[in-house]
């Protein structure tokens, strides 16, 4: 297998400037995260760290020799369109793509969940994007779902009186006005505040009470006798 530092030599840059490829390789290989450089035009892996190779079960040579179709096949069908869409929209995002969740396949055909981010690594002379630096961490999706479920159940069991204590006196007044059918403009006039402030209060109340939107907020107010 090729030493990955050979492929990284003369290629890797840090904010402090260009550093030796071997040093870059050592730093990135010690990270317990997926790190790779992708040729956007060809959808081809140019370099990967050892952690990525180990977790996926493919050698460095196998990963960097994969065709675009083979790389795409590593992603679960439900996420392939999202991946393609993210790449297509890179030109509108000079800072790269924010965190995205994907389901990817290992060499022994097991699926793992990752949260990935990317940033533009190098441009072509015409300004178009050429290389993408991507990093990802494995996530325990089942554990996360269980945690969210338990959190939702815990929130649902909190008595109305306890939830009501989470909001301020001003927010309680606004909640009563919302329950009475007042719009943000009308609330702003009653309380002598700006519409923006009224909207901000509404969002904070929804968040504090663990609700989804204004509709569920009004329902909450009616159910708890705040109208």
Phi and psi in degrees as GROMACS dihedral restraints (atoms count N, CA, C in turn):
[ dihedral_restraints ]
;  ai    aj    ak    al  type     phi  dphi    fc
    3     4     5     6     1   -66.6    20    10
    4     5     6     7     1   148.1    20    10
    6     7     8     9     1   -75.3    20    10
    7     8     9    10     1   121.2    20    10
    9    10    11    12     1   -61.0    20    10
   10    11    12    13     1   -22.4    20    10
   12    13    14    15     1   -65.7    20    10
   13    14    15    16     1   -26.3    20    10
   15    16    17    18     1   -63.9    20    10
   16    17    18    19     1   -36.3    20    10
   18    19    20    21     1   -78.6    20    10
   19    20    21    22     1   -22.3    20    10
   21    22    23    24     1   -92.8    20    10
   22    23    24    25     1   -20.3    20    10
   24    25    26    27     1   -55.6    20    10
   25    26    27    28     1   129.2    20    10
   27    28    29    30     1    73.0    20    10
   28    29    30    31     1    13.0    20    10
   30    31    32    33     1  -123.4    20    10
   31    32    33    34     1   -31.3    20    10
   33    34    35    36     1   -91.0    20    10
   34    35    36    37     1   135.7    20    10
   36    37    38    39     1  -125.8    20    10
   37    38    39    40     1   146.4    20    10
   39    40    41    42     1  -119.6    20    10
   40    41    42    43     1   165.0    20    10
   42    43    44    45     1   -53.0    20    10
   43    44    45    46     1   -29.1    20    10
   45    46    47    48     1   -81.7    20    10
   46    47    48    49     1    -1.6    20    10
   48    49    50    51     1   119.2    20    10
   49    50    51    52     1  -179.1    20    10
   51    52    53    54     1   -68.6    20    10
   52    53    54    55     1   136.3    20    10
   54    55    56    57     1  -123.7    20    10
   55    56    57    58     1   165.4    20    10
   57    58    59    60     1   -60.0    20    10
   58    59    60    61     1   137.5    20    10
   60    61    62    63     1   -60.6    20    10
   61    62    63    64     1   -36.9    20    10
   63    64    65    66     1   -63.0    20    10
   64    65    66    67     1   -39.7    20    10
   66    67    68    69     1   -66.7    20    10
   67    68    69    70     1   -43.5    20    10
   69    70    71    72     1   -60.6    20    10
   70    71    72    73     1   -43.6    20    10
   72    73    74    75     1   -60.1    20    10
   73    74    75    76     1   -43.9    20    10
   75    76    77    78     1   -62.9    20    10
   76    77    78    79     1   -44.1    20    10
   78    79    80    81     1   -62.6    20    10
   79    80    81    82     1   -50.1    20    10
   81    82    83    84     1   -72.2    20    10
   82    83    84    85     1   -31.4    20    10
   84    85    86    87     1   -70.5    20    10
   85    86    87    88     1   -20.2    20    10
   87    88    89    90     1   -84.4    20    10
   88    89    90    91     1   -13.4    20    10
   90    91    92    93     1   -73.0    20    10
   91    92    93    94     1   134.6    20    10
   93    94    95    96     1   -89.0    20    10
   94    95    96    97     1    64.6    20    10
   96    97    98    99     1  -157.3    20    10
   97    98    99   100     1   155.0    20    10
   99   100   101   102     1   -76.4    20    10
  100   101   102   103     1   128.2    20    10
  102   103   104   105     1  -135.7    20    10
  103   104   105   106     1   130.9    20    10
  105   106   107   108     1  -152.8    20    10
  106   107   108   109     1   160.0    20    10
  108   109   110   111     1  -115.4    20    10
  109   110   111   112     1   129.3    20    10
  111   112   113   114     1  -119.5    20    10
  112   113   114   115     1   135.2    20    10
  114   115   116   117     1   -81.4    20    10
  115   116   117   118     1   108.3    20    10
  117   118   119   120     1   -64.2    20    10
  118   119   120   121     1   -39.3    20    10
  120   121   122   123     1   -62.2    20    10
  121   122   123   124     1   -40.6    20    10
  123   124   125   126     1  -100.1    20    10
  124   125   126   127     1    -6.5    20    10
  126   127   128   129     1    48.1    20    10
  127   128   129   130     1    59.6    20    10
  129   130   131   132     1  -131.9    20    10
  130   131   132   133     1   136.7    20    10
  132   133   134   135     1   -75.9    20    10
  133   134   135   136     1   125.1    20    10
  135   136   137   138     1   -93.6    20    10
  136   137   138   139     1   -35.3    20    10
  138   139   140   141     1  -155.9    20    10
  139   140   141   142     1   145.3    20    10
  141   142   143   144     1  -138.3    20    10
  142   143   144   145     1   151.6    20    10
  144   145   146   147     1   -82.8    20    10
  145   146   147   148     1   169.5    20    10
  147   148   149   150     1   -67.0    20    10
  148   149   150   151     1   -31.5    20    10
  150   151   152   153     1   -62.1    20    10
  151   152   153   154     1   -43.2    20    10
  153   154   155   156     1   -62.9    20    10
  154   155   156   157     1   -43.3    20    10
  156   157   158   159     1   -62.3    20    10
  157   158   159   160     1   -43.0    20    10
  159   160   161   162     1   -65.7    20    10
  160   161   162   163     1   -45.7    20    10
  162   163   164   165     1   -67.6    20    10
  163   164   165   166     1   -36.7    20    10
  165   166   167   168     1   -85.3    20    10
  166   167   168   169     1   -20.1    20    10
  168   169   170   171     1    86.5    20    10
  169   170   171   172     1     4.8    20    10
  171   172   173   174     1  -101.5    20    10
  172   173   174   175     1   146.9    20    10
  174   175   176   177     1   -73.3    20    10
  175   176   177   178     1   165.4    20    10
  177   178   179   180     1   -57.3    20    10
  178   179   180   181     1   -44.5    20    10
  180   181   182   183     1   -63.3    20    10
  181   182   183   184     1   -40.1    20    10
  183   184   185   186     1   -64.2    20    10
  184   185   186   187     1   -42.4    20    10
  186   187   188   189     1   -67.2    20    10
  187   188   189   190     1   -45.8    20    10
  189   190   191   192     1   -78.2    20    10
  190   191   192   193     1    -8.8    20    10
  192   193   194   195     1  -101.9    20    10
  193   194   195   196     1     0.1    20    10
  195   196   197   198     1   -67.8    20    10
  196   197   198   199     1   143.3    20    10
  198   199   200   201     1   -78.0    20    10
  199   200   201   202     1   169.8    20    10
  201   202   203   204     1   -61.3    20    10
  202   203   204   205     1   -38.0    20    10
  204   205   206   207     1   -65.6    20    10
  205   206   207   208     1   -37.9    20    10
  207   208   209   210     1   -67.8    20    10
  208   209   210   211     1   -38.8    20    10
  210   211   212   213     1   -66.0    20    10
  211   212   213   214     1   -43.0    20    10
  213   214   215   216     1   -62.0    20    10
  214   215   216   217     1   -33.9    20    10
  216   217   218   219     1   -69.1    20    10
  217   218   219   220     1   -15.9    20    10
  219   220   221   222     1   -72.2    20    10
  220   221   222   223     1   -19.8    20    10
  222   223   224   225     1   -93.9    20    10
  223   224   225   226     1   138.7    20    10
  225   226   227   228     1   -58.0    20    10
  226   227   228   229     1   141.0    20    10
  228   229   230   231     1   -50.2    20    10
  229   230   231   232     1   -33.6    20    10
  231   232   233   234     1   -66.5    20    10
  232   233   234   235     1   -16.9    20    10
  234   235   236   237     1  -114.7    20    10
  235   236   237   238     1    -3.3    20    10
  237   238   239   240     1   -65.4    20    10
  238   239   240   241     1   -39.4    20    10
  240   241   242   243     1   -65.9    20    10
  241   242   243   244     1   -39.0    20    10
  243   244   245   246     1   -62.8    20    10
  244   245   246   247     1   -40.2    20    10
  246   247   248   249     1   -63.0    20    10
  247   248   249   250     1   -48.1    20    10
  249   250   251   252     1   -62.1    20    10
  250   251   252   253     1   -39.2    20    10
  252   253   254   255     1   -65.5    20    10
  253   254   255   256     1   -39.8    20    10
  255   256   257   258     1   -62.7    20    10
  256   257   258   259     1   -41.7    20    10
  258   259   260   261     1   -67.3    20    10
  259   260   261   262     1   -41.2    20    10
  261   262   263   264     1   -63.0    20    10
  262   263   264   265     1   -32.0    20    10
  264   265   266   267     1   -93.1    20    10
  265   266   267   268     1     7.6    20    10
  267   268   269   270     1   -62.1    20    10
  268   269   270   271     1   -34.7    20    10
  270   271   272   273     1   -63.0    20    10
  271   272   273   274     1   -21.6    20    10
  273   274   275   276     1   -93.4    20    10
  274   275   276   277     1     1.9    20    10
  276   277   278   279     1  -131.4    20    10
  277   278   279   280     1    83.5    20    10
  279   280   281   282     1   -60.2    20    10
  280   281   282   283     1   -21.3    20    10
  282   283   284   285     1   -93.4    20    10
  283   284   285   286     1     5.1    20    10
  285   286   287   288     1    91.1    20    10
  286   287   288   289     1  -171.3    20    10
  288   289   290   291     1   -99.1    20    10
  289   290   291   292     1   143.9    20    10
  291   292   293   294     1   -75.2    20    10
  292   293   294   295     1  -177.3    20    10
  294   295   296   297     1   -58.4    20    10
  295   296   297   298     1   134.1    20    10
  297   298   299   300     1  -136.3    20    10
  298   299   300   301     1   146.7    20    10
  300   301   302   303     1  -101.5    20    10
  301   302   303   304     1   132.9    20    10
  303   304   305   306     1  -133.4    20    10
  304   305   306   307     1   159.2    20    10
  306   307   308   309     1  -117.5    20    10
  307   308   309   310     1   117.4    20    10
  309   310   311   312     1  -121.9    20    10
  310   311   312   313     1   157.0    20    10
  312   313   314   315     1  -100.5    20    10
  313   314   315   316     1   138.9    20    10
  315   316   317   318     1   -89.2    20    10
  316   317   318   319     1   173.3    20    10
  318   319   320   321     1   -63.2    20    10
  319   320   321   322     1   -32.6    20    10
  321   322   323   324     1   -91.2    20    10
  322   323   324   325     1    21.0    20    10
  324   325   326   327     1    64.5    20    10
  325   326   327   328     1    36.5    20    10
  327   328   329   330     1  -102.0    20    10
  328   329   330   331     1   147.5    20    10
  330   331   332   333     1  -101.2    20    10
  331   332   333   334     1   135.0    20    10
  333   334   335   336     1  -127.7    20    10
  334   335   336   337     1   151.1    20    10
  336   337   338   339     1   -99.3    20    10
  337   338   339   340     1   137.2    20    10
  339   340   341   342     1  -133.7    20    10
  340   341   342   343     1   153.6    20    10
  342   343   344   345     1  -112.1    20    10
  343   344   345   346     1   118.9    20    10
  345   346   347   348     1  -117.6    20    10
  346   347   348   349     1   148.5    20    10
  348   349   350   351     1  -131.2    20    10
  349   350   351   352     1   160.2    20    10
  351   352   353   354     1  -147.4    20    10
  352   353   354   355     1   156.2    20    10
  354   355   356   357     1  -145.7    20    10
  355   356   357   358     1   155.7    20    10
  357   358   359   360     1   -71.9    20    10
  358   359   360   361     1   127.9    20    10
  360   361   362   363     1   -98.1    20    10
  361   362   363   364     1   -41.6    20    10
  363   364   365   366     1  -154.0    20    10
  364   365   366   367     1   141.2    20    10
  366   367   368   369     1  -103.0    20    10
  367   368   369   370     1   160.1    20    10
  369   370   371   372     1   -79.9    20    10
  370   371   372   373     1   165.0    20    10
  372   373   374   375     1   -55.3    20    10
  373   374   375   376     1   -31.1    20    10
  375   376   377   378     1   -82.8    20    10
  376   377   378   379     1     2.0    20    10
  378   379   380   381     1    94.8    20    10
  379   380   381   382     1   -11.9    20    10
  381   382   383   384     1   -72.8    20    10
  382   383   384   385     1   158.3    20    10
  384   385   386   387     1   -78.7    20    10
  385   386   387   388     1   139.7    20    10
  387   388   389   390     1  -117.4    20    10
  388   389   390   391     1   -61.7    20    10
  390   391   392   393     1  -110.4    20    10
  391   392   393   394     1   142.1    20    10
  393   394   395   396     1  -119.3    20    10
  394   395   396   397     1   131.4    20    10
  396   397   398   399     1   -98.7    20    10
  397   398   399   400     1   117.2    20    10
  399   400   401   402     1  -119.0    20    10
  400   401   402   403     1   144.1    20    10
  402   403   404   405     1  -138.4    20    10
  403   404   405   406     1   152.1    20    10
  405   406   407   408     1  -153.8    20    10
  406   407   408   409     1   153.7    20    10
  408   409   410   411     1  -123.8    20    10
  409   410   411   412     1   143.0    20    10
  411   412   413   414     1   -73.5    20    10
  412   413   414   415     1   140.2    20    10
  414   415   416   417     1  -123.9    20    10
  415   416   417   418     1   147.3    20    10
  417   418   419   420     1   -89.2    20    10
  418   419   420   421     1    89.2    20    10
  420   421   422   423     1   -64.8    20    10
  421   422   423   424     1   -36.3    20    10
  423   424   425   426     1   -68.0    20    10
  424   425   426   427     1   -42.7    20    10
  426   427   428   429     1   -63.9    20    10
  427   428   429   430     1   -38.4    20    10
  429   430   431   432     1   -65.5    20    10
  430   431   432   433     1   -45.0    20    10
  432   433   434   435     1   -62.4    20    10
  433   434   435   436     1   -39.7    20    10
  435   436   437   438     1   -65.2    20    10
  436   437   438   439     1   -41.2    20    10
  438   439   440   441     1   -62.8    20    10
  439   440   441   442     1   -44.0    20    10
  441   442   443   444     1   -65.6    20    10
  442   443   444   445     1   -37.5    20    10
  444   445   446   447     1   -64.3    20    10
  445   446   447   448     1   -45.8    20    10
  447   448   449   450     1   -64.9    20    10
  448   449   450   451     1   -37.7    20    10
  450   451   452   453     1   -64.9    20    10
  451   452   453   454     1   -41.2    20    10
  453   454   455   456     1   -64.7    20    10
  454   455   456   457     1   -41.5    20    10
  456   457   458   459     1   -65.4    20    10
  457   458   459   460     1   -39.6    20    10
  459   460   461   462     1   -65.2    20    10
  460   461   462   463     1   -42.0    20    10
  462   463   464   465     1   -65.6    20    10
  463   464   465   466     1   -38.9    20    10
  465   466   467   468     1   -65.8    20    10
  466   467   468   469     1   -25.8    20    10
  468   469   470   471     1   -87.1    20    10
  469   470   471   472     1    -8.6    20    10
  471   472   473   474     1   -70.4    20    10
  472   473   474   475     1   123.9    20    10
  474   475   476   477     1   -58.7    20    10
  475   476   477   478     1   151.9    20    10
  477   478   479   480     1   -55.3    20    10
  478   479   480   481     1   -38.9    20    10
  480   481   482   483     1   -61.2    20    10
  481   482   483   484     1   -38.3    20    10
  483   484   485   486     1   -71.2    20    10
  484   485   486   487     1   -40.4    20    10
  486   487   488   489     1   -64.3    20    10
  487   488   489   490     1   -39.6    20    10
  489   490   491   492     1   -63.2    20    10
  490   491   492   493     1   -28.8    20    10
  492   493   494   495     1   -70.7    20    10
  493   494   495   496     1   -17.2    20    10
  495   496   497   498     1   -73.7    20    10
  496   497   498   499     1   -19.5    20    10
  498   499   500   501     1  -104.2    20    10
  499   500   501   502     1   152.0    20    10
  501   502   503   504     1   -75.6    20    10
  502   503   504   505     1   170.3    20    10
  504   505   506   507     1   -60.2    20    10
  505   506   507   508     1   -42.7    20    10
  507   508   509   510     1   -63.0    20    10
  508   509   510   511     1   -42.0    20    10
  510   511   512   513     1   -66.9    20    10
  511   512   513   514     1   -32.5    20    10
  513   514   515   516     1   -65.7    20    10
  514   515   516   517     1   -39.5    20    10
  516   517   518   519     1   -64.1    20    10
  517   518   519   520     1   -43.0    20    10
  519   520   521   522     1   -64.9    20    10
  520   521   522   523     1   -38.5    20    10
  522   523   524   525     1   -61.9    20    10
  523   524   525   526     1   -40.2    20    10
  525   526   527   528     1   -65.3    20    10
  526   527   528   529     1   -39.6    20    10
  528   529   530   531     1   -66.6    20    10
  529   530   531   532     1   -39.3    20    10
  531   532   533   534     1   -63.2    20    10
  532   533   534   535     1   -42.6    20    10
  534   535   536   537     1   -62.8    20    10
  535   536   537   538     1   -29.2    20    10
  537   538   539   540     1   -83.3    20    10
  538   539   540   541     1     4.0    20    10
  540   541   542   543     1    90.1    20    10
  541   542   543   544     1    11.6    20    10
  543   544   545   546     1   -74.3    20    10
  544   545   546   547     1   140.4    20    10
  546   547   548   549     1   -82.0    20    10
  547   548   549   550     1   170.3    20    10
  549   550   551   552     1   -60.1    20    10
  550   551   552   553     1   -37.5    20    10
  552   553   554   555     1   -64.4    20    10
  553   554   555   556     1   -43.5    20    10
  555   556   557   558     1   -68.2    20    10
  556   557   558   559     1   -39.1    20    10
  558   559   560   561     1   -62.6    20    10
  559   560   561   562     1   -41.5    20    10
  561   562   563   564     1   -61.6    20    10
  562   563   564   565     1   -40.3    20    10
  564   565   566   567     1   -68.5    20    10
  565   566   567   568     1   -42.3    20    10
  567   568   569   570     1   -64.2    20    10
  568   569   570   571     1   -41.5    20    10
  570   571   572   573     1   -96.5    20    10
  571   572   573   574     1     0.7    20    10
  573   574   575   576     1    58.0    20    10
  574   575   576   577     1    48.2    20    10
  576   577   578   579     1  -128.2    20    10
  577   578   579   580     1   169.6    20    10
  579   580   581   582     1   -76.9    20    10
  580   581   582   583     1   159.0    20    10
  582   583   584   585     1   -62.1    20    10
  583   584   585   586     1   -37.9    20    10
  585   586   587   588     1   -59.7    20    10
  586   587   588   589     1   -42.7    20    10
  588   589   590   591     1   -65.1    20    10
  589   590   591   592     1   -39.9    20    10
  591   592   593   594     1   -62.6    20    10
  592   593   594   595     1   -42.3    20    10
  594   595   596   597     1   -64.4    20    10
  595   596   597   598     1   -40.4    20    10
  597   598   599   600     1   -63.4    20    10
  598   599   600   601     1   -41.9    20    10
  600   601   602   603     1   -61.4    20    10
  601   602   603   604     1   -42.3    20    10
  603   604   605   606     1   -59.6    20    10
  604   605   606   607     1   -46.3    20    10
  606   607   608   609     1   -63.0    20    10
  607   608   609   610     1   -40.6    20    10
  609   610   611   612     1   -65.2    20    10
  610   611   612   613     1   -40.3    20    10
  612   613   614   615     1   -64.1    20    10
  613   614   615   616     1   -44.8    20    10
  615   616   617   618     1   -58.6    20    10
  616   617   618   619     1   -44.4    20    10
  618   619   620   621     1   -66.1    20    10
  619   620   621   622     1   -45.8    20    10
  621   622   623   624     1   -64.7    20    10
  622   623   624   625     1   -34.3    20    10
  624   625   626   627     1   -87.7    20    10
  625   626   627   628     1    -1.7    20    10
  627   628   629   630     1    70.0    20    10
  628   629   630   631     1    31.9    20    10
  630   631   632   633     1   -97.3    20    10
  631   632   633   634     1   172.6    20    10
  633   634   635   636     1   -94.6    20    10
  634   635   636   637     1   -44.4    20    10
  636   637   638   639     1  -158.9    20    10
  637   638   639   640     1  -174.6    20    10
  639   640   641   642     1   -63.4    20    10
  640   641   642   643     1   -32.7    20    10
  642   643   644   645     1   -63.0    20    10
  643   644   645   646     1   -45.7    20    10
  645   646   647   648     1   -70.9    20    10
  646   647   648   649     1   -26.6    20    10
  648   649   650   651     1   -66.9    20    10
  649   650   651   652     1   -44.4    20    10
  651   652   653   654     1   -65.0    20    10
  652   653   654   655     1   -40.6    20    10
  654   655   656   657     1   -61.7    20    10
  655   656   657   658     1   -41.5    20    10
  657   658   659   660     1   -60.7    20    10
  658   659   660   661     1   -44.8    20    10
  660   661   662   663     1   -62.9    20    10
  661   662   663   664     1   -42.5    20    10
  663   664   665   666     1   -65.3    20    10
  664   665   666   667     1   -45.5    20    10
  666   667   668   669     1   -64.4    20    10
  667   668   669   670     1   -25.5    20    10
  669   670   671   672     1  -106.9    20    10
  670   671   672   673     1    17.2    20    10
  672   673   674   675     1    66.6    20    10
  673   674   675   676     1    36.9    20    10
  675   676   677   678     1   -98.3    20    10
  676   677   678   679     1    -1.5    20    10
